[in-house]
Amino acid sequence: MQARMNHPAMIVPGAMEALQGLGTLAEKGNVPAATIDLVHLRASQINGCSVCVDMHWKKAKAAGENDERMFAVAAWRDAPYFSDAERAALALTEAVTRLSDRADPVPNEVWDEAARQYDERGLAALLLAIATINMWNRLNVATRSVAGEWRKSAQARAWMEEHAGVR
């Protein structure tokens, strides 16, 4: 496997910082980090982004997520491992990720359940997290980025050295 090109976020000056910044802002809402991790993993599964699926299960695992939940996230509707709030976040993730799959992309029942579970700041954070992971997925899939390869590149090492502590 080989990527079509270097990652756009590494080519366009300031793009990586902007994307990372948006992701950081999404994490400042009233949504648990574990829920954001599940949202990132589920959207990445839907979009077929191997880079993000690979990255987000590892991130979730490092944060203490258990294997049962990670393995079941693709079948969350039928798995007993998720809270009502997590289910609402996952339903919203699927709706916002699959905008063209139905006439009413984000049905009222999905929105209303998310609004019951999260305050306005939480909903805003969820929407930013969903939009951001979808952007990363689209960049990675379009360029055929290879899971695990970016972190090995000289560009990634240089960027990580410059932005110590940033993943």
ChimeraX attribute file (.defattr): number of C-alpha atoms within 10 A of each C-alpha:
attribute: neighborCount
match mode: 1-to-1
recipient: residues
	/A:1	8
	/A:2	9
	/A:3	16
	/A:4	13
	/A:5	11
	/A:6	15
	/A:7	19
	/A:8	13
	/A:9	16
	/A:10	14
	/A:11	12
	/A:12	9
	/A:13	10
	/A:14	10
	/A:15	13
	/A:16	16
	/A:17	15
	/A:18	12
	/A:19	16
	/A:20	15
	/A:21	12
	/A:22	16
	/A:23	18
	/A:24	14
	/A:25	13
	/A:26	25
	/A:27	19
	/A:28	13
	/A:29	20
	/A:30	16
	/A:31	22
	/A:32	13
	/A:33	15
	/A:34	16
	/A:35	19
	/A:36	22
	/A:37	21
	/A:38	25
	/A:39	26
	/A:40	27
	/A:41	26
	/A:42	27
	/A:43	27
	/A:44	26
	/A:45	17
	/A:46	16
	/A:47	19
	/A:48	15
	/A:49	26
	/A:50	19
	/A:51	20
	/A:52	27
	/A:53	21
	/A:54	16
	/A:55	16
	/A:56	21
	/A:57	20
	/A:58	15
	/A:59	16
	/A:60	21
	/A:61	14
	/A:62	10
	/A:63	12
	/A:64	10
	/A:65	16
	/A:66	13
	/A:67	12
	/A:68	11
	/A:69	16
	/A:70	21
	/A:71	12
	/A:72	15
	/A:73	21
	/A:74	17
	/A:75	12
	/A:76	18
	/A:77	13
	/A:78	10
	/A:79	13
	/A:80	11
	/A:81	15
	/A:82	18
	/A:83	10
	/A:84	12
	/A:85	18
	/A:86	21
	/A:87	22
	/A:88	22
	/A:89	29
	/A:90	29
	/A:91	22
	/A:92	26
	/A:93	26
	/A:94	19
	/A:95	21
	/A:96	18
	/A:97	21
	/A:98	15
	/A:99	12
	/A:100	10
	/A:101	9
	/A:102	10
	/A:103	8
	/A:104	10
	/A:105	16
	/A:106	18
	/A:107	13
	/A:108	10
	/A:109	12
	/A:110	19
	/A:111	17
	/A:112	13
	/A:113	17
	/A:114	24
	/A:115	16
	/A:116	13
	/A:117	18
	/A:118	20
	/A:119	14
	/A:120	14
	/A:121	14
	/A:122	21
	/A:123	22
	/A:124	16
	/A:125	24
	/A:126	26
	/A:127	17
	/A:128	19
	/A:129	25
	/A:130	27
	/A:131	20
	/A:132	18
	/A:133	25
	/A:134	22
	/A:135	13
	/A:136	18
	/A:137	25
	/A:138	16
	/A:139	16
	/A:140	24
	/A:141	20
	/A:142	14
	/A:143	16
	/A:144	19
	/A:145	23
	/A:146	18
	/A:147	17
	/A:148	13
	/A:149	13
	/A:150	16
	/A:151	13
	/A:152	9
	/A:153	12
	/A:154	10
	/A:155	15
	/A:156	16
	/A:157	13
	/A:158	11
	/A:159	17
	/A:160	14
	/A:161	11
	/A:162	10
	/A:163	11
	/A:164	9
	/A:165	7
	/A:166	10
	/A:167	10
